[in-house]
Amino acid sequence: MGGPRLDRTKGGPEGFGSIGVTRGVYLAQCQTGEVAFVVERMKAVSSVKGEGTNLVRALLPKYVEAEAECIGCGPVRLTLPEVLQ
């Protein structure tokens, strides 16, 4: 997968990933092994002009944070690179 690289979160488990317009992936080393967090946009959802919120960017950090907590993977605070804002 292409796109900007996501590195290990401060204070969280070892991990890495990448994010693009249609897919964001973050792999974390949890107590039970490697866990993949994936957000994928299957269809375009933007305004008529083709502008609007990048849903992958909007959802990935909170999804990873919530699911990591749910499965006991420790606190994962994902900060996305500035280039995508």
ABEGO torsion letter per residue (X at the ends): XBEBBBBBBBGBBBBBEBBBAABBBBBBBBAAEBBBBBBBBABBBBBAAGBEBBAAAAAAAAAAAAAAAAAGAEBBBBBBBAAAX
